[in-house]
Amino acid sequence: MKPKYLGNRIQAFNRFKASETLLGIETILAITSSGLPSAASDSKPLKPF
């Protein structure tokens, strides 16, 4: 039962990281398409994928 629980935790973590990455990409696209330098400077630096 313990390994299965650990596997479920890892799967949930991977799903969270995937959604976080997609959100970061959408934010980058939104900032790039709108061309607002203030939004880019106010946002914290993004980790490379």
C-alpha positions as CSV (number, residue, x, y, z in Angstrom):
1,M,0.0,0.0,0.0
2,K,2.9,2.4,0.7
3,P,4.5,2.2,-2.7
4,K,1.2,2.8,-4.4
5,Y,0.6,5.9,-2.2
6,L,4.0,7.2,-3.0
7,G,3.3,6.6,-6.7
8,N,0.1,8.6,-6.5
9,R,1.9,11.4,-4.8
10,I,4.5,11.5,-7.6
11,Q,1.8,11.5,-10.3
12,A,0.0,14.4,-8.6
13,F,3.3,16.3,-8.3
14,N,4.0,15.7,-12.0
15,R,0.5,16.9,-13.0
16,F,1.1,20.0,-10.9
17,K,4.4,20.7,-12.6
18,A,2.9,20.2,-16.0
19,S,0.1,22.6,-15.3
20,E,2.5,25.1,-13.9
21,T,4.7,24.9,-17.0
22,L,1.7,25.4,-19.3
23,L,0.6,28.4,-17.2
24,G,4.1,29.8,-17.6
25,I,4.1,29.3,-21.3
26,E,0.6,31.0,-21.6
27,T,1.9,33.9,-19.5
28,I,5.0,34.3,-21.8
29,L,2.8,34.2,-24.9
30,A,0.4,36.8,-23.4
31,I,3.2,39.2,-22.5
32,T,5.0,38.7,-25.8
33,S,1.8,39.2,-27.9
34,S,0.7,42.3,-25.9
35,G,4.2,43.7,-25.9
36,L,4.0,45.3,-22.5
37,P,7.6,45.9,-21.2
38,S,6.2,46.8,-17.7
39,A,4.6,43.4,-17.4
40,A,7.8,41.7,-18.3
41,S,9.9,43.7,-15.9
42,D,7.4,43.2,-13.0
43,S,7.2,39.5,-13.4
44,K,9.7,37.3,-11.5
45,P,12.3,35.6,-13.8
46,L,11.0,32.2,-15.1
47,K,12.9,29.0,-14.6
48,P,14.1,27.4,-17.9
49,F,12.1,24.3,-18.7
